[in-house]
Amino acid sequence: MENAIVTRPSPLASTEELLVGHSPKKKLNQWLATGICGNDITSSCLYVSAIAAVFAGVLAPVVLLLVVVLLYLYKKVYTEVVEALPLNGGTYNCLLNSTSKFAAALAACMTILSYIATAVISSKTAVEYLHTVYPNVSIIGGTIFVLGFFAALAIIGITESAVVALTIFIFHMSILAVFCILGFVSIPADFHIFKANLSTLPAGENLIIAIALGFSAALLGISGFESSANFVEEQDVGVFRKTLRNMLIAVAIFNPLISVLSLNLFPLEEIVRHKDYLLSEMAHLMGGQTFKVIIVIDAAAVLSGAVLTSFVGVTGLVQRMSLDQCLPQFLLKKNRRGTSHRIIIGFFLLCSSILLVTKGSLLALAGVYTISFLGVMTLFGIGNILLKTRRKELKRTYRAGWLTIIVAVIATSLGMVGNVIIDYKNLLYFLQYFIPTALLVVIMYLRIPILRTILQMLNNLMTRVLLWRTTVIDSIIAITEQRVILFTRGGNLARMHSAFNYIVNNESSRSVVVLHLYNHPEYNEESSLKESLKALGEIFPMLKVELVVRKSKFGPEVVEAVSKEFKVPVNNIFIGAPEEKHAFSIQDLGGVRVIF
């Protein structure tokens, strides 16, 4: 390992010049952000009451209230993690900053699958609702049109598409409010239907089984809660917590309430029979054909809005994964409007192809949907535990209690088990889609060993084709010589060893710039750093280390200036956890990675 002490002129004097003329990106307020993620989670009002009734019977409102309690717990979990690490990526970002990049990338595969399933199922179900009123509408063709329309909106820009999402959300909430009012008016005065349904209440072990399976199935009603975390960088300060609150309120009010209304208006067997379009049947009973048409239009609109949520969420996630070299770099190309059109178009083509391959039969994707989003939420809770134990010094604006996190993780884990018990094919369908997606990440993660294998094959079998051999060698060298920057407060050998071990295990780069900043001469730990690096040279001989020592104060301006000076992306700059005393947050640092 080569240790070089380099004195470079500080670029901080020109930082203000670099920022002159750089207009801040317009952020989403709480209502625009709620519009995007709210359509996804509140679209569950259209089906979750019936699904809960299929397995829990008359206890459907009870299991839906239990789901609301679980959502309240996860609200605390998401608030702590995302406000501590307010960067796009959701579960991926959480695990990336608390464990290995590979584990984070595999978790991200589940999120991507969840978005694919959400987009295809929501768009097709929206068209099917319209088909009940307008039979001439082609289901497959209409589904592709819906996917294409919202892909175009996403390419235009998140702010413009958020206005459309908010419009749909407000319309949906208004219609549901009218629906509930008419529902109460329509309840029979003697409650004879509800009393008859109560007579079906199971007893003993059957009661426990009904609640357990009903709870597992009803967890579909919180799908979409994780979406806000995947585009948090596009939200204004303090908005994320409000989006979680707004989604929780909407679900807590409407899902149990609609379930209670259905049990007062229809016998249980009728609810089960109309489970695919229960609200339209209830609307017909309340207000005739006209109100049924209104509900169908609302259903189509809000389900379409959930498609937009998928496009926005997957774009933020894939961008972050591409920056971290978990996915190909060509996906980062942006158009003149500043949107990642390659990601959006690729996601549209993938969703359309899956729709055509399955010929509109979405049973497989429904299984993928359930396991994926429950897995994503469970891993997020586990990530919160790892963040608490491994990144204790990380500055937080909120702390979720240990009991809250443990109960939330156990509940969603049991929910996954319950859905497998309901239909074991759900797990098989999930693995059928998850394994190919994970293979792409594995290939990206193992590209150095793969290139070396190719090189060996070229040496053994194609020694005369020198050009091919040279190209592969150049590819390996180009990847390993990409530099990463490690900010260190001093020469603590244990912390330095932990940081170097992380780089060796998670990064392809073998060139490290160790940057030490000090405010006053007495805080200059250059000598102790040299001693530590000398010892680490014996442990990590594969690393090429450059030590840079400067008199300066660490902060966002330093990160930006150093990134420009060394031509190293901000996401390849590594730091220890910021402490409470620091005036800046992790978001202010622009995407640096906390590794110790």
N, C-alpha and C positions, 0 to 999 in steps of 0.2 A: 504494500500500500504506500502510495506516495503522499507525504504530508508537505504542503507548501503554504508558507505564510505570505499572504498577498495583501498589500495595502493599495486599495483602489480609491479614487476620488469619489466621495459620496454623491449620488445622483439626486439627493433629496432637495437640493436647492432648486432644481428645475421641475420638481413635482407639480407645483402650481401651474407652471407653463403647460405641462402635459394635460392638465385638467381643464384649462381654459377652452371654452367653446364646446366642452363635452356636456351636452344637455342630459339631465337625468331621465331615465326611462319611466314612462307613465305607469303607475301602479294601480291595481284594482282596489276599490273600496270594499267594505264588507258586503254590500248588497250585490255588486257585480260578481264577487267571488262566491257568494252564497248561491247566486243564480247558476253558476257553472256546476258546483258539486251538489247543490240542493236538488236539482232535477233527477240526478241518479238515485239518491237515497229515498226521495219522496215518491218516485215511480213505484216503489214497493207497495204503496197504498192500494194499487190496482190488483194485487194478487196475494199479498202475504196473509190477509185475514182468512181467505179461503184455504190457503196451504196449511195454516195453523189449525183450522177446523178439521181438515182431513185427518190429522194425527192426534189432536188434542180434544176434538169434539167441542162440547160446551165450555171447556176450559180454555178455549182459544184466547179470550181477552187476558186471562191470567198469564199465559206464556208470553204474550206480546208485552205485557208489563214487565216481566222478567227480562225480556230483551232490552227494554228501555233502561232498566237498571244496569245491565251490562254495558250499554252504550254510554251511560253516565260514567262508569269506571274507565272506559277507554278514552273518554274525553280528557280525563286527567292524565292518562298515560301519554296521549298524543301531545297534549299541551306542554308537558315537561320536556319531551324529546325535541319537538320541532322548534320550540322557542329557544332551546339551548343550541340547536344546530339548524337554523332557519335556511336550509338549502333544499333545492328540488331533489326528489328521489325517494321520499317517504321511507319505507323500510330499508331500501338499499342504502340511503344516506346514513340512517341510524346504525346499521351493522357495519358500514364502511368505516365509521369513526369509533367503533367499539370492538371490532374483531377483524378478521382477514378480508381482503378484497374478494377472494374467491367465494367465501360464504355469503357475502353481501350480493355478489352477482347472481348466485343461484337463487337467493330470495327474490331478486329483481325479476327473474324469469317467471316466478309465480305471479308477480304483479302484472307483467306484460300479458300473460295468459288470461288473467282476470279482465284486463281491458279489452282483449280480443273478444272474449265471450260476452262481455257487457255490450260492446258495439253491435255484434251480430244478432244477439238475442233481442236487444232493445229495438233495433231497427226493424227486424222481422215481426216482432210482436206488435209494433206500432202499425205496420202495414196490414197485419191480420185484423186489428181492430177496425181499421178503415174498410177492410174487405167485407166485414159483417154488414156495413151500411151501403157500401158501394162495391157490389160484386165484380164489376168490370176491372177493378184495380188488380194488376198482376202482382202477386206476392213477391216472387223472386226479383222481377224487374223493379218493382217499387222499393224493395229493400236496398238494392244497389244504388238506386237514385237517392235514397235518404243518406246512405253512407257517403256518396259523392258530394251531396249538398253540404254536409257538415265538414267534409274534408276541405272543400272550397272556403268555407267560413273560417276554418282554422288557419288556412294559408293567408287569408286576408289579414288576420291579426287577432290576438287574444282579446284586446279591448273591444273591438267591434263585435266579435262573436259573443262576448260576455253580455252585451246589451241584448242580443237575441235570446240568450239563455235566461237572463233576468226577466224578460217579457214573458217567456214560457212559464217560468217559475211563479210569477205573480198571478198569471191566468189560472194555473193549476191550483194554487192555494185558494183563490177566490171560488173556483168551482167546487173544491172540496168543502169549503165552508157552507156554501149553498146546499150541497149534497147532504151534509150532516143536519142542517136545519130542517130540510124537507123530510129527512129520515125520522127525526123525532116527532114531527107532525104526523107521520104515517104509521107510527107504532100503534097497534090495537090497544084500546083503553083497558081491556082486561088482561093484557099480557099473556094470552093463552098460548101463543106460539113459543114464547120464551119458556113458559112453564113446562110445555111439552118437551122442549129441548133439554131442560134441566133433568127430566126423568131419565135421560140417557147417560147421566153422570156415572163414570166407572167407579169401582170401589177397590180397596186393597191394593194389591200389586199392580193391577191394571191402571189404577189412578197414577201411580208413580211412573209407569211406562208411558202413559199418555202424555204426562207433563214433560218427560225427558225427550221423547221423540218429537213432540210438538215444539218444544224449545229449539231443538236442533234444526227442524225445518223452518221455523220462524226467523232464524238468524239471517235468512235471505233478506229480511226487512231492513238490515243495516248495511247491506252492500252499497258501497259508494262513500261510506264515512271516511275511508282512507284516502279518497281522491284529493282532498284539499292539501294534504302534505306533499303531493307530487308537483304542485305548482306554487309553492309558498313564496318563491322568489319574485313572482309576479304580483304578490299581494302587498299592500301598504303595511306599515308598522302597526302591530296590534290587531290586524284583521283576522289572522288565522284563528285565534282563540274565539272570535265572534262567529266565524263560519261554523265551528264545531257546536257552539251554543245554539245557533239558529237551526242546524240540522237536527240536533237533539230535541228541541222544542217541537218541531214539525212532526217528527216520528212519535214522540210521546203523546201528542194530542190526537193525531188522526188514525194511527194504526189500531190502538185498542178501541177507540170510539167507533170506527167503521165495523170492527168485529162485533161489538155489542149491538149495533144497529142491525147487522145481518142476522144475528140470532133472534132478534125480535120481529123480523120481517119474513124469514124463511125457515121452514123446518130444516134440521141439520142435513138430511139426505139431499135436499134441494141445493143447499150451499155447496155440498161436495160435488153434485152433478154439474153445477154451473161454475166450478172453480176457476176455469180459464177466462171467464168474462163475468165474474160475479157482480161487479159494480154496474155494468151496463144493464143487467137484469134488475138490480135494485133500483136503478134510475128509471127503468120502464115502469116499475110498480109505483114509484113516487110521483113521477111527472109525465108519464106516457112516452110516446115515441120521440117527441121533440127533445125532451130532457135526455133520453137515451142517446140521441145523436150528439148532443152537446158533450156528454161524458165520453163518447167514442172519440170525438175530436180532441178533447182534453187528453185522453189516454195516448193518442197518437202523438200529440205535441210533446208531452212530458217524456215519453219514451224516446222520442227523437232527441230531446235535450240531453238525455243520458248518453246518447251517442257522442255529442259534443264533449261531454265530460271525459269520455274515453280518449278522444283525440288530444285534448289539452293535457290530460294526465300522462299519457304515453309519450308525448313529445318532450315534456320536462324530464321524465325518467330516462329516456333513450339519450337525450342530450348529455345528461350527467354521466351515464355509463360510457358514452363515446369519449367524453373528455378524459375519463379515467382509463381509457384504452381497453375496456371490457367488450366494446363493440367497434366495428370498423369506423375509421376517422372520416370517411367520405359522407357519413350521415350528418356531420356538423355544418355542412354548407348551408348558408342562409341566402334568402332572396333580398330584393331591394326593400321589402317591407320588414325585414328583420326576422322572418319566420323560417323555421327549418322545414322547407317544403319537401325535401327528400324523405324525412321521417314520416311526414303526414301522408304523402303519396304512397310510400311503401306500406304503411299501416292500412290504408284504404285497399290496396291491391291484395294484401294478405287476408283481410276480412272478407272481401268479395270472393276470393278463391276458395276459402273455407266454406262459404255459403254455397258455392256451386258444387264443390266436391261432396258435401253432405246432402245436396239436393233439397235443402230447406229442412231436413230432419235434424233438429237441434238437441236431441236427447243427450248426445255425447257432450256438446258444449255446455249443457246445463250442469252436468257432472263436473266438468272443468271449472265452471263458474263457482260452484259451491265450495269445492276444496281449495281453490286458488285464493279467494278473498278471505276465507277463514284462516288459511295458512299465513297469508300476509299479515293479518291482524295479530295472530299468535306470535309470529316472529318479531313483530314490532314491540310487543310486550316483553319478549325475551331480550330484545335489543335494549330496552329501557333498563332491565336488570343489569346487563353488561355495562351499560353506561354508568350506572350508579357505582358498580364495583371497580371498574377499570379507569374511569375518568372522573374521579371524585372532585378534582379541582376545577372542572369545567363550570363556567359561570351559568347559573340558571335563574330564570324569572319565576319558576314554579317548580314544586316538588310533589310528585305523586307518592302516596304512602306505600310501603311494602305490601301491606295486606291488599290494597287496591289492585296493585299490579299482579300479584299472585292469583287472586280470585279471577281477574279478567283473563289471564293466560289459561288457567284451568278450564274456565267456562267455554272459551272458543276451541280449546283442544277437545273437550268433550263433545262440542258441537260437531267437529269434524268426524269424530268416532260415531256419533249418532247418525250423521248423513251416510256414512259407509254402511251402518246397520240397516238403515232404511233401504238402501240399494247399493250393494257392493260394486256394481258396475261404475258408480261415480268415481271410485278410486282408479279403476282400470282406464276409464276415459281420460282422467287427469294425467296418469302416467304416459298414456299414448301421445299426448301433446307436450307434456313437460320434458320428456327425455330428449326429443329433437331440439327443443329450444335451449335446454341446458348444454347440449353438445356444442352449439355454436359458441357459447361462453367458454366452455372448456378448451375449445380449439384456440380461441383468442388468448386465453390465459397460458396455454402451453405452447404458444407459437415459437418460443426460443428452442425448446427441445425438439419440436417438430421440424424446424428449420435445420437444426443440427443433424437430425436423422436424415433429412433430405441431402444434406451435405455429405454425410457418410455414404449414402447410396450413390451420389455423384462421384465420389472418390473411388468407390469400388467398381462401379459399372460404367461410368461415363468419364473416365479420366481424360479423354481426349477433348471433351467438350468444355474447354477452359472458360468460355464465356459464362456458361451456366453456373459453374462453380464459383466464379468471381462474384456473380450477382447475388448468390446466396450468402457468401461471406460478407459482402457489403451490407446486406439486409441485417445480418446478425450484429455487425459492428455499429450500424446506424441506430439500432434499437438499444444496445447496451451502453452506447456513449451518450444517449440522451441524459442530460443532467437533472438531478433533483436537488432542492435546497432544503437544508435542515437548520432551522433557527434553534439555538441553544442558549440557555441563560448562563451556563457555566460548564465546568468539566466533570460533573458528577458521572463517575464511570458506569454505575448501574443504569442510570437513565440513558446515557449514550449507547450502552450495549443494547438496551431495549429498543431504541430507535433504529440502530443499525440492523438488528435482527429482523425488525419489521420490514425494512427496505429490502433485505436479501430475500425474505419469504414472500413478499407481495409485489415487488416491482421488478421489471425487466432491466431497468437502468443499473449500471454498476459505477456510475460517476456521481459523487456526492459533493456538494458545496456546503460545508459547515460554516454558518454565519453567526458570529457572536457580536452582539451590540452591548455597549455600556455607556451610562450617562456620565459617570465620574471615574477618574483614574483608579480609585480604590476598588471599583467593581470590575475592573479589567481582569478576567481570568484566563488570559492567553496562555500563561505558563502551565496552569493545570490542564487546560485543553490539550496542549501539546503532549503532556504526559499520558493523558487518557487516550488520545489518538494513537500514540506509540504502542500502547498495550492492545488497543483494538486492531491495530495493523496485523498482529499475530493471529487474532481470532478471525478476522475478515480479510484475508489477503486478496480476495477477488475484487475488493472495492478500491476505486481510485478516489482519494479524498483531497479536497482543496479547502484549506482553512482560511476564512476571511474575517478579520477583526476590525471593527469600526466603532468610533465614538458617535452614538446616535441613540434615539429612543424608539422602541418597537411600536408599531401601529399600522393602520391601514395604508397610510401614505408610503411607509417603508416597504410594505408588501408589494404595492403596485410598482414602485420605482425599481425594486430589486428584480421583480418579474421582467420588466422591460430591459434592464441592464444585462441580465444574464440570459435573456430570451428563454425563460422557463415559464410555462403556463402556471397560473396561480394554483391549480389543482395538483401540481407537482411540488408545491411548497409545503413542508411539514413543520408542525409546531407542537409544543406541549399545551396542555389545557389552559386557556385564559382563566385568570382568577377573578374573584369579586372586585378586587381593587382596580382592575382595568376599566377605563371609561368606554371602551369599545366592546362590541359583541362579536361572536364568531361570524355573523352575517356581514358585518362591516369589513371583514378581512377578505371577502370576495370569493370564498370557496376553498381556502386552505384546509389541509387535513390534520386533524388532531390524532397523533399516533402514540403519545405517551403523556 
